[in-house]
Amino acid sequence: MSGDRRTIWIFNHYAITPDLPGGTRHFDFGKELVKRGYKVTIFASSFHHNLHKETREYTKSNYVVEDYNGVRFIWIKTFPYSSNDWRRVINMLSYSVGAYEVAGKLDLEKPDIIIGSSVHLFAVFTAYLLSKKYKAPFVMEVRDLWPQTLIDMGMSKVHPFVVLLGILERFLYKRANRIITLLPKAHEYIEKLNIPKDKIVWIPNGVDLERFNFSDDSISAKHDKSSFLITYAGSIGKANNLDILVEVADILKKNYPEIKFRLVGDGPEKERLIRLVKERSLNNVEFKGTVSKDEVAKILYESDALILFLRNYSIYKYGISLNKLFDYLSTGKPIIFSSNAVNNPVEEAKAGITVPPDCPKKLAEAVIMLYEMPEEKRAEMGKNGRNYVEKYYSIPVLVDMLESFIKGLL
């Protein structure tokens, strides 16, 4: 080990800094670990998944090294893509190969621990190979359960890609020194693959509360106070089930024209939803493009309420750990949540109203209930949510868990 300043390498294809849109789990953890004396290096792709474009400029090399608030990012140049087809698979593989090559090429401090984080398993495999090379403990972080998530989204169990991921999943679980899961019940899924429970630790997503320390005076672009603005912020894809929001807007447009819905973000379903809104002549739905992690906090804060939908996927029996939901709770705004997940932070915090998924009528009733609720009651819900994340899901609290885990492993 490198003295008291332990060195951690994190391989996360989709890691970002707060000036970009998306989840900042590893940057937030890294910034807090640096404060505590660790040296943190994150290997990430500079091709942004939602923006579908490069965020860094390259000259002769296929990597860029940056320091961001004390956290070292090594950006890997990867194959471009614009949809979930074979090009995205090549993008994944180009990250994994590139990250392995660059890690060996640069004169970096020898890692004391290497963490490989899935969204995809090829990144985790790279972390495993480098852990063997540098004789460092290998930690597998499970953000989504692959290939089960693909199966839930409609891909066949016998599809060659699903079969390959299943083989790779078992291989990595068995070789990891420890496994971090983001989902509270994921250990039940992993244990079915003959992995001992004491090898698994739950460290969920959380939030950097410093981004959400606003006052009314600090928000310059307040919306029209004659309307009641409900915001969704995040990816706009099939899993986000935003057709339901259009249905709700259609139900409410005649009798509650003052209730407005705003969708902030981008994704493969966005253009179709825009067309659907136009076809139904809905003037109570507006769209806003993708914004940075820092900017989304202000957009959420200036809303009257926030809304989030999840499809009725079987994978949610293992729980959820959504960045956007912890962002929502941090704003002090009431939340309308549609989910069948085994855990429900909104309900646990008493921070809003929960309805079953795929029920536009019940969701519309929940919107009306929240709208007609006394403002003091809505404020109480919002305060409950903020207190809840401060106690259980703030970055210092989660890094306490991670640091204890690291010390135990080393």
The 8 nearest C-alpha neighbors of each residue, nearest first, counted from 0:
[[1, 111, 2, 5, 110, 6, 3, 109],
 [0, 2, 5, 4, 3, 6, 111, 109],
 [3, 1, 4, 0, 5, 6, 111, 37],
 [2, 4, 5, 1, 36, 37, 0, 6],
 [5, 3, 37, 2, 36, 1, 38, 6],
 [4, 6, 37, 1, 3, 111, 38, 0],
 [5, 7, 38, 110, 111, 37, 39, 4],
 [6, 8, 39, 112, 110, 113, 111, 38],
 [7, 9, 113, 40, 41, 39, 110, 114],
 [10, 8, 41, 114, 115, 113, 42, 40],
 [11, 9, 115, 42, 116, 41, 114, 122],
 [10, 12, 116, 14, 13, 43, 42, 9],
 [11, 13, 43, 44, 14, 10, 122, 94],
 [14, 12, 11, 43, 44, 15, 48, 47],
 [15, 13, 11, 43, 12, 23, 25, 16],
 [16, 14, 23, 13, 19, 17, 22, 26],
 [15, 17, 18, 19, 23, 26, 14, 67],
 [18, 16, 292, 19, 293, 291, 23, 15],
 [17, 19, 291, 16, 292, 293, 20, 15],
 [20, 18, 291, 17, 16, 292, 15, 21],
 [21, 19, 291, 292, 290, 289, 18, 17],
 [20, 22, 292, 19, 23, 15, 291, 233],
 [21, 23, 24, 322, 15, 20, 14, 292],
 [22, 24, 26, 25, 15, 27, 16, 17],
 [25, 23, 27, 26, 22, 28, 204, 205],
 [24, 26, 28, 27, 23, 29, 14, 41],
 [25, 27, 29, 23, 28, 24, 30, 16],
 [28, 26, 30, 24, 25, 29, 23, 31],
 [29, 27, 25, 31, 26, 30, 24, 32],
 [28, 30, 26, 32, 27, 31, 25, 39],
 [31, 29, 33, 27, 32, 28, 26, 70],
 [30, 32, 34, 28, 33, 29, 27, 35],
 [33, 31, 29, 35, 34, 37, 30, 28],
 [32, 34, 37, 36, 30, 35, 31, 38],
 [35, 33, 31, 32, 36, 30, 37, 69],
 [34, 36, 32, 33, 37, 31, 4, 30],
 [37, 35, 33, 4, 34, 32, 38, 3],
 [38, 36, 33, 4, 5, 32, 35, 6],
 [39, 37, 6, 33, 5, 7, 4, 36],
 [40, 38, 7, 70, 29, 6, 8, 71],
 [39, 41, 71, 8, 72, 9, 70, 7],
 [40, 42, 9, 72, 8, 10, 73, 43],
 [41, 43, 73, 10, 72, 74, 9, 11],
 [44, 42, 12, 74, 14, 11, 13, 75],
 [43, 45, 75, 12, 74, 46, 76, 13],
 [44, 46, 74, 54, 53, 75, 55, 47],
 [47, 45, 53, 44, 52, 54, 48, 77],
 [46, 48, 50, 51, 52, 49, 45, 53],
 [47, 49, 51, 50, 46, 13, 52, 81],
 [50, 48, 51, 47, 266, 265, 234, 20],
 [49, 51, 47, 52, 48, 289, 265, 46],
 [52, 50, 47, 48, 49, 81, 80, 46],
 [51, 53, 46, 50, 47, 54, 79, 48],
 [52, 54, 46, 55, 45, 47, 51, 56],
 [53, 55, 45, 46, 52, 47, 56, 19],
 [56, 54, 53, 45, 57, 63, 74, 46],
 [57, 55, 58, 54, 53, 63, 45, 76],
 [58, 56, 59, 60, 61, 55, 62, 63],
 [57, 59, 60, 56, 61, 62, 63, 55],
 [60, 58, 57, 61, 62, 56, 63, 76],
 [59, 61, 62, 58, 57, 63, 76, 75],
 [62, 60, 76, 75, 57, 59, 63, 97],
 [61, 63, 75, 74, 60, 76, 73, 64],
 [64, 62, 74, 73, 65, 75, 57, 61],
 [63, 65, 73, 72, 74, 62, 66, 71],
 [66, 64, 72, 71, 67, 73, 63, 74],
 [65, 67, 71, 70, 69, 72, 68, 64],
 [66, 68, 70, 69, 71, 65, 72, 16],
 [69, 67, 70, 66, 30, 71, 33, 26],
 [68, 70, 67, 66, 71, 33, 30, 39],
 [71, 69, 67, 68, 66, 39, 30, 29],
 [72, 70, 66, 40, 65, 41, 39, 67],
 [73, 71, 41, 65, 40, 64, 42, 74],
 [72, 74, 64, 42, 63, 41, 43, 75],
 [73, 75, 63, 43, 45, 44, 62, 72],
 [74, 76, 62, 44, 45, 43, 77, 61],
 [75, 77, 61, 62, 45, 44, 74, 46],
 [78, 76, 93, 94, 90, 75, 79, 44],
 [77, 79, 90, 93, 89, 80, 76, 86],
 [80, 78, 90, 77, 46, 81, 86, 51],
 [81, 79, 86, 87, 82, 51, 78, 90],
 [80, 82, 51, 79, 83, 87, 86, 84],
 [83, 81, 84, 80, 87, 267, 86, 51],
 [82, 84, 87, 85, 81, 86, 80, 88],
 [83, 85, 86, 87, 82, 88, 80, 81],
 [86, 84, 88, 87, 89, 83, 90, 80],
 [87, 85, 89, 80, 88, 84, 90, 79],
 [86, 88, 90, 89, 85, 80, 84, 83],
 [87, 89, 91, 85, 90, 86, 92, 84],
 [90, 88, 86, 92, 87, 91, 93, 85],
 [91, 89, 78, 87, 93, 88, 92, 77],
 [92, 90, 88, 94, 89, 93, 87, 95],
 [91, 93, 89, 95, 94, 90, 96, 88],
 [92, 94, 90, 96, 77, 95, 91, 97],
 [95, 93, 97, 91, 92, 77, 96, 98],
 [94, 96, 92, 122, 98, 93, 97, 125],
 [95, 97, 93, 99, 98, 94, 92, 100],
 [98, 96, 94, 100, 99, 95, 93, 101],
 [97, 99, 101, 95, 100, 96, 94, 102],
 [98, 100, 96, 102, 97, 101, 125, 95],
 [101, 99, 97, 103, 98, 102, 104, 96],
 [100, 102, 104, 98, 103, 99, 97, 105],
 [103, 101, 99, 100, 104, 105, 98, 107],
 [104, 102, 101, 100, 105, 99, 106, 129],
 [103, 105, 101, 102, 100, 106, 107, 99],
 [106, 104, 107, 102, 103, 101, 100, 108],
 [105, 107, 104, 108, 103, 102, 109, 101],
 [108, 106, 105, 109, 102, 110, 103, 104],
 [109, 107, 110, 106, 6, 1, 38, 111],
 [108, 110, 107, 111, 133, 6, 1, 0],
 [111, 109, 6, 112, 7, 108, 8, 135],
 [110, 112, 6, 135, 0, 7, 5, 109],
 [111, 113, 136, 7, 135, 110, 137, 8],
 [114, 112, 8, 137, 7, 9, 138, 130],
 [115, 113, 138, 9, 139, 137, 10, 8],
 [114, 116, 123, 10, 126, 139, 140, 9],
 [117, 115, 140, 11, 123, 10, 139, 141],
 [118, 116, 119, 120, 141, 142, 123, 140],
 [117, 119, 142, 143, 116, 120, 141, 12],
 [120, 118, 117, 121, 122, 123, 91, 145],
 [119, 121, 123, 117, 122, 124, 118, 168],
 [120, 122, 124, 123, 119, 95, 125, 92],
 [123, 121, 125, 95, 120, 124, 119, 115],
 [124, 122, 115, 120, 126, 121, 125, 116],
 [123, 125, 121, 127, 126, 122, 120, 128],
 [126, 124, 128, 122, 127, 123, 95, 99],
 [125, 127, 115, 123, 129, 124, 128, 130],
 [126, 128, 124, 130, 125, 129, 137, 123],
 [129, 127, 125, 131, 130, 126, 124, 132],
 [130, 128, 132, 126, 131, 127, 133, 125],
 [129, 131, 135, 127, 133, 134, 128, 132],
 [132, 130, 134, 128, 129, 133, 127, 135],
 [131, 133, 129, 130, 134, 128, 135, 127],
 [132, 134, 130, 135, 131, 129, 109, 110],
 [135, 133, 131, 130, 132, 136, 129, 111],
 [134, 136, 130, 112, 133, 111, 137, 110],
 [137, 135, 112, 176, 113, 130, 138, 134],
 [138, 136, 113, 175, 176, 130, 127, 114],
 [139, 137, 114, 177, 175, 178, 176, 113],
 [138, 140, 178, 115, 114, 175, 116, 179],
 [141, 139, 116, 179, 178, 180, 115, 117],
 [140, 142, 180, 117, 143, 179, 116, 139],
 [141, 143, 181, 117, 118, 140, 180, 144],
 [144, 142, 141, 118, 145, 117, 148, 181],
 [143, 145, 147, 148, 146, 141, 142, 185],
 [146, 144, 147, 148, 143, 164, 149, 168],
 [145, 147, 149, 148, 161, 164, 165, 144],
 [148, 146, 145, 150, 149, 144, 151, 314],
 [147, 149, 151, 150, 146, 145, 144, 152],
 [150, 148, 152, 146, 151, 147, 154, 153],
 [149, 151, 154, 147, 153, 152, 148, 155],
 [152, 150, 148, 153, 149, 312, 147, 313],
 [151, 153, 149, 150, 154, 148, 238, 312],
 [152, 154, 150, 151, 155, 149, 148, 156],
 [155, 153, 150, 149, 152, 156, 158, 151],
 [154, 156, 158, 157, 150, 153, 161, 149],
 [155, 157, 158, 161, 150, 154, 162, 159],
 [158, 156, 155, 159, 162, 161, 160, 154],
 [157, 159, 155, 161, 160, 156, 162, 154],
 [160, 158, 162, 161, 163, 157, 156, 164],
 [159, 161, 163, 162, 158, 164, 157, 165],
 [162, 160, 164, 158, 163, 159, 146, 165],
 [161, 163, 165, 159, 160, 164, 157, 158],
 [164, 162, 160, 166, 165, 161, 159, 167],
 [163, 165, 167, 161, 166, 162, 146, 168],
 [166, 164, 162, 168, 163, 167, 146, 161],
 [167, 165, 163, 164, 168, 169, 170, 162],
 [166, 168, 164, 170, 165, 169, 171, 163],
 [167, 169, 165, 171, 166, 170, 164, 172],
 [170, 168, 172, 166, 171, 167, 173, 165],
 [169, 171, 167, 168, 173, 172, 166, 174],
 [172, 170, 174, 168, 173, 169, 175, 167],
 [173, 171, 169, 175, 174, 170, 168, 194],
 [172, 174, 171, 170, 175, 169, 194, 176],
 [175, 173, 171, 172, 176, 170, 137, 127],
 [176, 174, 177, 137, 172, 138, 173, 139],
 [175, 177, 137, 138, 136, 174, 178, 198],
 [176, 178, 138, 198, 175, 199, 139, 179],
 [177, 179, 199, 139, 138, 140, 198, 200],
 [180, 178, 140, 200, 201, 199, 141, 139],
 [181, 179, 141, 201, 182, 140, 202, 200],
 [180, 182, 203, 202, 142, 201, 320, 204],
 [181, 183, 318, 185, 319, 180, 184, 320],
 [184, 182, 318, 185, 201, 181, 317, 180],
 [183, 185, 317, 186, 182, 187, 318, 316],
 [186, 184, 317, 182, 188, 187, 183, 189],
 [185, 187, 189, 184, 188, 190, 196, 199],
 [188, 186, 185, 190, 189, 184, 191, 317],
 [189, 187, 185, 186, 191, 190, 192, 317],
 [188, 190, 186, 191, 192, 187, 194, 185],
 [189, 191, 194, 192, 193, 187, 188, 186],
 [192, 190, 189, 193, 188, 187, 194, 186],
 [191, 193, 190, 189, 194, 169, 188, 172],
 [194, 192, 190, 191, 195, 189, 173, 196],
 [193, 195, 190, 192, 189, 196, 173, 172],
 [196, 194, 197, 198, 190, 193, 199, 189],
 [195, 197, 198, 199, 190, 194, 186, 189],
 [198, 196, 199, 195, 200, 177, 194, 178],
 [197, 199, 177, 196, 195, 178, 200, 176],
 [200, 198, 178, 197, 196, 179, 177, 186],
 [201, 199, 179, 180, 178, 202, 198, 197],
 [200, 202, 180, 179, 181, 183, 203, 199],
 [201, 203, 181, 180, 179, 200, 397, 204],
 [204, 202, 181, 320, 201, 205, 182, 180],
 [203, 205, 320, 322, 181, 24, 321, 202],
 [206, 204, 392, 393, 394, 325, 203, 322],
 [205, 207, 393, 394, 208, 325, 326, 392],
 [206, 208, 209, 394, 210, 393, 27, 205],
 [207, 209, 210, 211, 206, 393, 329, 212],
 [208, 210, 211, 207, 212, 206, 213, 329],
 [211, 209, 208, 212, 207, 293, 296, 213],
 [212, 210, 208, 209, 213, 296, 330, 329],
 [211, 213, 209, 210, 208, 214, 330, 329],
 [214, 212, 211, 217, 215, 218, 300, 297],
 [213, 215, 217, 216, 212, 218, 300, 211],
 [214, 216, 217, 218, 213, 301, 219, 300],
 [215, 217, 214, 218, 219, 213, 221, 220],
 [218, 216, 214, 215, 213, 219, 297, 220],
 [219, 217, 216, 215, 220, 221, 297, 301],
 [218, 220, 221, 217, 216, 215, 301, 222],
 [221, 219, 218, 222, 301, 298, 297, 217],
 [222, 220, 301, 219, 218, 223, 224, 302],
 [221, 223, 224, 220, 301, 302, 228, 226],
 [222, 224, 225, 226, 221, 227, 228, 220],
 [225, 223, 226, 222, 227, 221, 228, 303],
 [224, 226, 223, 227, 257, 222, 258, 228],
 [227, 225, 257, 224, 258, 223, 228, 259],
 [226, 228, 258, 259, 257, 303, 229, 225],
 [227, 229, 259, 303, 302, 260, 226, 258],
 [230, 228, 304, 260, 305, 303, 302, 259],
 [231, 229, 261, 305, 260, 262, 306, 302],
 [230, 232, 262, 306, 305, 263, 261, 307],
 [233, 231, 263, 264, 262, 230, 234, 323],
 [234, 232, 264, 263, 235, 231, 323, 265],
 [233, 235, 265, 266, 264, 236, 239, 232],
 [234, 236, 266, 265, 268, 269, 239, 264],
 [237, 235, 268, 266, 239, 267, 238, 234],
 [236, 238, 239, 240, 268, 235, 241, 267],
 [237, 239, 240, 236, 310, 309, 152, 235],
 [238, 240, 237, 236, 309, 241, 308, 235],
 [239, 241, 238, 242, 237, 310, 308, 309],
 [242, 240, 243, 244, 239, 245, 308, 235],
 [243, 241, 245, 244, 240, 246, 272, 239],
 [244, 242, 246, 241, 245, 359, 240, 247],
 [243, 245, 247, 241, 246, 242, 248, 359],
 [244, 246, 248, 242, 243, 247, 249, 241],
 [247, 245, 243, 249, 244, 248, 359, 250],
 [248, 246, 244, 250, 363, 249, 245, 359],
 [249, 247, 245, 251, 250, 246, 252, 244],
 [248, 250, 246, 247, 252, 251, 245, 281],
 [251, 249, 247, 248, 252, 246, 363, 253],
 [252, 250, 248, 255, 249, 253, 254, 247],
 [251, 253, 256, 249, 255, 248, 250, 254],
 [254, 252, 251, 255, 256, 250, 249, 248],
 [253, 255, 251, 252, 256, 250, 257, 258],
 [254, 256, 251, 257, 252, 258, 253, 367],
 [257, 255, 252, 258, 253, 254, 283, 251],
 [256, 258, 226, 255, 227, 259, 225, 283],
 [259, 257, 227, 256, 255, 226, 228, 283],
 [260, 258, 283, 228, 227, 284, 229, 257],
 [259, 261, 284, 229, 230, 228, 283, 285],
 [260, 262, 230, 285, 286, 284, 231, 229],
 [263, 261, 286, 231, 232, 230, 287, 285],
 [264, 262, 232, 287, 288, 286, 231, 289],
 [265, 263, 289, 288, 233, 234, 232, 287],
 [264, 266, 235, 234, 289, 269, 288, 49],
 [265, 267, 235, 236, 234, 268, 269, 49],
 [266, 268, 236, 269, 235, 265, 270, 82],
 [269, 267, 236, 271, 266, 235, 270, 272],
 [268, 270, 272, 271, 266, 267, 235, 265],
 [271, 269, 273, 272, 268, 274, 267, 266],
 [272, 270, 274, 273, 269, 268, 275, 267],
 [271, 273, 275, 269, 274, 270, 276, 268],
 [272, 274, 270, 276, 275, 271, 269, 277],
 [275, 273, 277, 271, 272, 276, 278, 270],
 [274, 276, 272, 278, 273, 277, 271, 279],
 [277, 275, 273, 279, 281, 274, 278, 280],
 [278, 276, 280, 274, 279, 275, 281, 273],
 [279, 277, 275, 276, 280, 274, 281, 273],
 [278, 280, 276, 277, 281, 275, 249, 274],
 [281, 279, 277, 278, 276, 282, 275, 249],
 [280, 282, 276, 283, 279, 284, 277, 249],
 [281, 283, 284, 280, 285, 252, 276, 259],
 [282, 284, 259, 281, 260, 248, 252, 285],
 [285, 283, 260, 282, 261, 259, 281, 286],
 [284, 286, 261, 262, 260, 283, 287, 282],
 [287, 285, 262, 261, 263, 288, 284, 273],
 [286, 288, 263, 262, 264, 289, 285, 261],
 [289, 287, 264, 263, 265, 290, 286, 262],
 [288, 290, 264, 265, 263, 20, 287, 291],
 [291, 289, 20, 294, 295, 288, 292, 264],
 [292, 290, 20, 19, 18, 294, 293, 295],
 [291, 293, 17, 20, 295, 294, 19, 21],
 [292, 294, 291, 295, 17, 296, 18, 210],
 [295, 293, 291, 296, 297, 292, 290, 298],
 [294, 296, 298, 292, 297, 293, 290, 291],
 [295, 297, 299, 294, 298, 293, 211, 300],
 [298, 296, 300, 299, 295, 294, 301, 218],
 [299, 297, 295, 301, 300, 296, 294, 302],
 [300, 298, 296, 297, 302, 301, 295, 330],
 [299, 301, 297, 302, 298, 330, 296, 332],
 [300, 302, 298, 299, 221, 297, 303, 222],
 [303, 301, 228, 299, 300, 304, 229, 230],
 [302, 304, 228, 229, 227, 332, 301, 305],
 [303, 305, 229, 333, 332, 302, 334, 230],
 [306, 304, 334, 230, 229, 231, 335, 333],
 [305, 307, 335, 231, 334, 336, 230, 229],
 [306, 308, 336, 337, 231, 335, 309, 305],
 [309, 307, 337, 239, 240, 336, 338, 310],
 [308, 310, 338, 239, 337, 240, 356, 311],
 [311, 309, 312, 240, 238, 356, 239, 308],
 [310, 312, 356, 339, 309, 313, 338, 357],
 [313, 311, 314, 310, 315, 151, 152, 309],
 [312, 314, 315, 316, 311, 151, 317, 340],
 [313, 315, 312, 316, 317, 148, 151, 147],
 [316, 314, 340, 318, 317, 313, 312, 319],
 [315, 317, 341, 314, 318, 340, 313, 184],
 [318, 316, 184, 315, 185, 314, 182, 341],
 [319, 317, 315, 341, 182, 342, 316, 340],
 [318, 320, 182, 321, 315, 340, 342, 317],
 [321, 319, 204, 182, 203, 181, 322, 318],
 [322, 320, 324, 323, 319, 325, 204, 205],
 [323, 321, 325, 324, 204, 22, 326, 205],
 [322, 324, 326, 321, 325, 327, 233, 232],
 [323, 325, 327, 321, 326, 322, 328, 307],
 [324, 326, 328, 327, 322, 323, 205, 206],
 [325, 327, 323, 329, 324, 328, 322, 206],
 [328, 326, 324, 325, 329, 330, 323, 305],
 [327, 329, 384, 325, 385, 326, 330, 331],
 [328, 330, 385, 326, 327, 331, 325, 211],
 [331, 329, 332, 328, 300, 327, 211, 385],
 [330, 332, 381, 382, 385, 329, 328, 384],
 [331, 333, 381, 330, 304, 334, 303, 305],
 [334, 332, 381, 351, 304, 380, 350, 377],
 [335, 333, 351, 305, 306, 304, 336, 350],
 [334, 336, 306, 352, 351, 353, 305, 307],
 [335, 337, 353, 307, 306, 308, 334, 352],
 [338, 336, 308, 354, 356, 355, 353, 309],
 [337, 339, 356, 309, 355, 340, 336, 308],
 [338, 340, 355, 311, 356, 341, 315, 337],
 [341, 339, 315, 342, 318, 338, 316, 343],
 [340, 342, 318, 316, 315, 339, 317, 343],
 [343, 341, 340, 318, 344, 319, 183, 347],
 [342, 344, 346, 345, 347, 340, 341, 319],
 [343, 345, 347, 346, 348, 342, 324, 350],
 [346, 344, 350, 348, 343, 347, 349, 351],
 [345, 347, 349, 348, 343, 344, 350, 353],
 [348, 346, 344, 345, 349, 343, 350, 342],
 [347, 349, 350, 345, 346, 384, 387, 383],
 [350, 348, 346, 347, 351, 345, 380, 383],
 [351, 349, 380, 384, 345, 348, 383, 381],
 [352, 350, 334, 333, 335, 380, 349, 345],
 [351, 353, 335, 336, 334, 365, 354, 350],
 [354, 352, 336, 337, 335, 351, 346, 355],
 [353, 355, 337, 362, 336, 356, 338, 361],
 [356, 354, 337, 338, 339, 358, 357, 353],
 [357, 355, 337, 338, 358, 311, 310, 339],
 [356, 358, 359, 355, 243, 310, 311, 337],
 [357, 359, 361, 360, 356, 362, 355, 243],
 [360, 358, 362, 247, 361, 243, 363, 246],
 [359, 361, 363, 362, 358, 364, 247, 250],
 [362, 360, 364, 363, 358, 359, 365, 354],
 [361, 363, 359, 365, 364, 360, 358, 366],
 [364, 362, 366, 360, 247, 365, 361, 359],
 [363, 365, 361, 367, 362, 366, 368, 360],
 [364, 366, 368, 362, 363, 367, 369, 361],
 [367, 365, 363, 369, 364, 368, 370, 362],
 [368, 366, 370, 364, 369, 365, 371, 363],
 [369, 367, 365, 371, 366, 370, 372, 364],
 [368, 370, 372, 366, 367, 371, 365, 377],
 [371, 369, 367, 368, 372, 366, 227, 258],
 [372, 370, 368, 369, 367, 373, 374, 366],
 [371, 373, 369, 370, 368, 374, 376, 377],
 [374, 372, 375, 376, 371, 377, 370, 369],
 [373, 375, 377, 376, 378, 372, 371, 379],
 [376, 374, 378, 373, 377, 379, 372, 380],
 [375, 377, 379, 378, 373, 374, 380, 372],
 [378, 376, 374, 380, 379, 375, 333, 381],
 [379, 377, 375, 381, 376, 380, 374, 382],
 [378, 380, 376, 382, 377, 381, 383, 375],
 [381, 379, 350, 383, 377, 378, 333, 382],
 [382, 380, 331, 332, 333, 378, 384, 383],
 [381, 383, 331, 379, 385, 384, 380, 378],
 [384, 382, 380, 386, 381, 350, 385, 348],
 [385, 383, 328, 350, 387, 381, 382, 348],
 [384, 386, 329, 382, 331, 387, 328, 388],
 [385, 387, 389, 383, 384, 388, 382, 390],
 [386, 388, 384, 390, 385, 389, 348, 383],
 [387, 389, 392, 391, 390, 385, 386, 393],
 [390, 388, 386, 393, 387, 391, 392, 385],
 [389, 391, 387, 388, 386, 392, 393, 396],
 [390, 392, 388, 389, 387, 393, 396, 397],
 [393, 391, 388, 205, 389, 390, 397, 394],
 [394, 392, 389, 206, 396, 205, 395, 388],
 [393, 395, 397, 396, 207, 206, 205, 398],
 [396, 394, 398, 397, 393, 399, 31, 28],
 [397, 395, 399, 394, 393, 398, 392, 391],
 [398, 396, 400, 394, 399, 395, 401, 392],
 [397, 399, 401, 395, 400, 396, 402, 394],
 [400, 398, 396, 402, 397, 401, 395, 403],
 [399, 401, 397, 398, 403, 402, 404, 396],
 [402, 400, 398, 404, 403, 399, 405, 397],
 [403, 401, 405, 399, 404, 400, 398, 406],
 [402, 404, 406, 400, 401, 405, 399, 407],
 [403, 405, 401, 407, 402, 406, 408, 400],
 [406, 404, 402, 408, 407, 403, 401, 409],
 [407, 405, 409, 403, 408, 404, 402, 401],
 [406, 408, 404, 405, 409, 403, 402, 401],
 [407, 409, 405, 406, 404, 136, 177, 176],
 [408, 406, 407, 405, 136, 111, 112, 0]]
